[in-house]
């Protein structure tokens, strides 16, 4: 996990957050469960991205990140996801541990294009969907659109549930947002807020 204390402190006081979508360009999928034609898999990318836009009450970014205003621009993620080829992402087995690092994800965030009308942008970067062990690994990335400096990145491991590929794996994103709303955001705040009652010097 990485957190930039000064920038996250500024983010806490911000009123808006820009949602960039779910990025699958770094993803690996087990062949079991995802051995489908390339256009079918890409269509799932679009459907998973539309879940959060079409049902913002359920996939509530504003509540999870304590922001009254959430805007979105999926154009960059949509374009990037179209470049994904099945031959590069399907695997027989996936190792969950240490596929990507904080440093690698932070460097990727620095390179992402984002409109600068809004200071802070949020993106989910899928690392893996493993149908064998029924686990999804997703990086939550937050960055400053002006300086392109990462504000936060952390990997979440969640279990899917439900019926049908779209809903089953879409549950991963709901579970992440629920975790952030209920636990992770408080943990992040505690890391950047000075401890009360302690005098230095």
C-alpha positions in Angstrom: 0.0 0.0 0.0 1.1 3.6 -0.8 -0.3 6.8 0.6 0.9 10.4 0.0 0.1 12.1 3.3 0.0 15.8 2.1 -2.1 15.0 -1.0 -4.4 12.6 0.9 -5.0 15.3 3.5 -6.0 17.7 0.7 -8.2 15.0 -0.8 -10.0 14.6 2.5 -11.1 18.3 2.2 -12.1 18.1 -1.5 -15.7 18.1 -2.5 -15.4 16.2 -5.8 -14.0 13.0 -7.2 -13.5 12.0 -10.8 -14.2 8.4 -11.6 -12.1 7.1 -14.6 -13.5 3.5 -14.5 -12.1 0.0 -14.4 -8.9 -0.6 -16.2 -8.2 -4.2 -17.5 -4.9 -3.6 -19.3 -2.9 -5.2 -16.4 -5.3 -8.0 -15.8 -4.8 -11.8 -15.9 -7.7 -14.2 -16.1 -7.8 -17.9 -15.5 -8.7 -19.8 -18.7 -11.2 -21.6 -16.6 -14.2 -19.3 -16.6 -12.9 -16.8 -19.2 -12.0 -18.9 -22.2 -14.4 -16.9 -24.5 -14.0 -15.0 -27.8 -12.1 -11.8 -27.5 -15.1 -9.6 -28.3 -17.1 -11.3 -25.6 -14.5 -10.7 -22.9 -14.2 -7.0 -24.0 -17.9 -6.7 -23.8 -17.7 -7.8 -20.2 -15.1 -5.0 -19.6 -17.8 -2.5 -20.8 -20.5 -4.1 -18.8 -18.5 -4.1 -15.5 -17.7 -0.5 -16.2 -21.3 0.4 -16.8 -22.4 -1.3 -13.5 -21.0 1.6 -11.5 -22.5 4.3 -13.8 -25.9 2.7 -14.1 -26.4 1.9 -10.4 -24.6 4.6 -8.5 -26.7 4.0 -5.4 -25.4 0.4 -5.1 -21.9 1.1 -6.3 -21.6 4.3 -4.2 -18.3 6.0 -4.8 -19.5 9.2 -3.2 -20.4 7.5 0.1 -17.2 5.4 0.1 -14.9 8.3 -0.5 -16.9 10.9 1.5 -17.5 13.2 -1.5 -20.8 15.0 -2.2 -20.0 15.1 -6.0 -18.9 12.3 -8.3 -18.3 13.0 -12.0 -17.0 10.4 -14.5 -15.1 10.1 -17.7 -14.6 6.6 -19.0 -13.1 7.6 -22.3 -9.5 6.8 -21.5 -10.3 3.5 -19.8 -12.6 2.4 -22.6 -9.9 3.1 -25.2 -7.3 1.3 -23.2 -9.5 -1.8 -22.6 -10.0 -2.2 -26.4 -6.3 -2.9 -26.8 -6.4 -6.0 -24.5 -6.0 -9.3 -26.4 -7.0 -12.6 -25.0 -3.7 -14.2 -25.8 -1.9 -11.8 -23.4 -4.3 -12.2 -20.4 -5.5 -15.8 -20.2 -3.6 -18.1 -17.9 -3.9 -21.6 -16.7 -3.0 -20.5 -13.1 -2.6 -17.2 -11.4 -0.3 -16.4 -8.4 -2.1 -13.8 -6.4 1.0 -12.7 -4.4 3.2 -9.9 -5.7 2.0 -9.8 -9.3 2.2 -6.0 -9.3 3.9 -3.7 -6.7 2.9 -0.4 -5.2 5.8 1.2 -7.1 4.7 -0.2 -10.4 1.0 0.9 -9.9 2.1 4.4 -8.8 4.3 4.7 -11.9 1.3 3.7 -14.0 -0.9 6.3 -12.3 1.7 9.0 -13.2 1.3 8.2 -16.9 -2.5 8.1 -17.0 -4.3 10.9 -19.0 -7.1 12.6 -17.1 -9.1 15.8 -17.6 -8.0 18.5 -15.2 -11.4 20.0 -14.5 -11.3 17.9 -11.3 -8.4 17.7 -8.9 -8.5 14.1 -7.8 -9.2 11.1 -10.0 -10.0 7.5 -9.0 -9.4 4.3 -11.0 -9.7 0.6 -10.3 -6.9 -1.5 -12.0 -7.8 -5.1 -12.2 -4.8 -7.4 -11.4 -6.5 -10.8 -11.7 -9.8 -12.6 -11.7 -9.1 -16.2 -10.7 -12.1 -18.5 -11.2 -10.1 -21.5 -9.7 -9.7 -20.0 -6.2 -12.7 -17.6 -6.7 -10.8 -14.4 -5.9 -10.5 -11.0 -7.6 -7.4 -8.8 -7.0 -8.0 -5.1 -7.8 -5.8 -2.0 -7.2 -7.6 1.1 -6.0 -5.7 4.1 -7.4 -6.2 7.7 -6.6 -4.1 10.5 -8.1 -3.8 14.3 -8.5 -4.8 15.2 -12.1 -2.7 18.4 -12.0 0.7 17.1 -10.8 -0.1 13.4 -11.8 1.3 12.4 -8.4 -0.3 9.3 -6.9 -2.3 10.0 -3.8 -3.1 6.4 -2.8 -2.9 2.9 -4.1 -3.8 -0.3 -2.4 -4.6 -3.8 -3.6 -7.9 -5.4 -2.4 -8.6 -9.2 -2.6 -12.3 -10.0 -2.7 -14.6 -13.0 -3.3 -17.2 -12.8 -6.1 -20.8 -14.0 -5.7 -24.1 -14.1 -7.6 -25.3 -15.6 -10.9 -24.0 -15.0 -14.4 -20.5 -13.8 -15.2 -21.4 -10.1 -15.2 -23.0 -10.1 -11.8 -20.7 -12.7 -10.2 -17.5 -10.8 -10.9 -19.2 -7.4 -10.6 -19.7 -8.2 -6.9 -16.0 -7.7 -6.5 -16.3 -4.0 -7.1 -19.3 -3.7 -4.8 -17.3 -5.5 -2.0 -14.3 -3.2 -2.5 -16.5 0.0 -2.2 -18.2 -1.5 0.8 -14.9 -2.2 2.4 -13.7 1.3 1.8 -16.9 2.8 3.2 -16.8 0.7 6.3 -13.2 0.2 7.1 -10.4 1.3 4.7 -11.2 5.0 4.6 -11.1 5.3 8.4 -7.7 3.4 8.2 -6.4 5.8 5.6 -7.5 8.8 7.6 -5.8 7.5 10.7 -2.5 7.3 8.7 -2.5 11.0 7.7 -4.1 12.7 10.7 -1.7 13.6 13.5 -2.2 11.7 16.7 -4.2 13.9 19.1 -2.8 14.7 22.6 0.8 14.2 21.7 3.2 17.1 21.9 6.5 16.9 20.0 9.7 18.6 21.1 
